[in-house]
Amino acid sequence: MSSSMAVLFTAALTAQIAVAAPAEVTASSSCSSPSRGYSCFPEYSQFWGQYSPYFSLEGRSHIPSSVPRGCRITFAQSLQRHGARYPTKSKSEKYAGVIERIQNDATSFNGEFAFLEDYTYDLGSDNMTAFGDSQLYDSGIKFFQRYQSLAKKVKPFVRAAGSDRVVASAHKFVDGFTKAKGNNKGGAAKLDLIISESNRRKNPIAPEGCAAFDDDDTASQMSDKFRSTFIQSIVDRVNVNLPGANVDAEDVKSLMAMCPFDTVARTPDASKLSPFCKLFSHEDFRHYDYLETLGKYYGYGPGNSFGPAPGIGYVNELIARLTNSPVHDNTTVDHELDDNPKTFPLGLPLYADFSHDNSMTVIFAAMGLFNATQALSSQHITNPADANGYAASWTVPFGARAYFEKMVCDSSPIARQEYVRVLLNDLVWPLQGCHVDMYGRCKLEDFVKGLSFATSGGNWDQC
């Protein structure tokens, strides 16, 4: 992609907003919708890394996400993350332990920290919150609305990775899609395929199985370096307000993580900001967001030389669907499923897959979506606009969704010339490896040619 055709992100970043919130913050009405996603408390919620609730990136680029005039969508595939959840079991136990220790050891609870003295930790673990359910329901509505010219006649073929929260997300998506279609007859939403996570070596939508990838500790090294540049001043401030607690850097990170987790669990629409959020400033959360971004970039993205490897199988499946041809892959694809037209049908106009944040990151990396992003610094924050759109909060928030679109246009000089475009959370993404036109599209054959890393098997043989 030439530099002149690169996506230009708007200069007025949300990252530059520093709005003070009142002590008790409750939205006057629900601020989560199918069209905009979560718009509550952006000075906080858009800086929670992968724990940010999905928010639309529409307007962050000069390329509109609307379908170009004279064109029509002929194919759309979505890849989506599950909705907002409780902490994982290990993290939930960790957070509860930190709070219990503070309550036992602190001799006083000053200022905004006063609530901690009587706070009861009652978060669950692993599963989605009620707000997470509504996120995916809204996502189903949005998918129908965007692709209703196709969706009026058919339903998407829906696959989900086998964890409970991913399956539940897919069900809620189908519920929302069906409701928007006006065809809600009640009963449980039907999924077309659930792929077990017991063997993620044969699960392209939630892949694992690369030992070299698992053994890489670059993410930890880069995260530790960056954390050392900012965390101590926060630790000192917290200890001043909680004398005797002797919190350390890891405790502070846990308390910061409680802000998003407590917020998405407090009310069904996440319209009440957790008091944990008020313990830290907007600038603190900018650093937190970038710390999580480094973890994704160097742990699962292009910053890890083996990061893209597990995502190869899914990219080859996408090629098969786009070109209506068999899947050619020797990495994470289960050919017992993909060679069977009942479990991997071709020729359909709509598909929807559901997964996890780390899985989506390796898939995007295998597709080369982040190839224009320069290596992220461990010494200072690189804003998303300066990183070609890369940030954990922009790419894989709770409820994240990528749309892979194929379209034909009346104005094409070649009859029925097919184009491909990728939208990530409503942002037309700067494709790599193919010639991108003014609408952010590549010709189908050029797009596939640019996916040579995946079609050649990448570096999977070194795993």
Secondary structure, 3 states (H helix, E strand, C coil): CCHHHCCCECCCCHHHCCCCCCCCCECCCCCEECCCEECCCHHHHCCCHHHCECECCCCCECCCCCCCCCEEEEEEEEEEECCCECCCHHHHHHHHHHHHHHHHHCCCCCHHHHHHHCCCCCCCCCCECHHHHHHHHHHHHHHHHHCHHHHCCCCCEEEEECCHHHHHHHHHHHHHHHHHHCCCCCCCCCCCEEECCCCHHHCCCCCCCCHHHHHCCHHHHHHHHHHCCCHHHHHHHHHHHCCCCCCCHHHHHHHHHHHHHHHHHHCCCCCECCCCHHHCCHHHHHHHHHHHHHHHHHHCCCCCCCCCHHHHHHHHHHHHHHHCCCCCCCCCCCHHHHCCCCCCCCCCCEEEEEECHHHHHHHHHHHCCCCCCCCCCCCCCCCHHHHCCCCHHHHCCECCEEEEEEEEECCCCCCCCEEEEEEECCEECCCCCCCCCCCCCEEHHHHHHCCHHHHCCCCHHHC
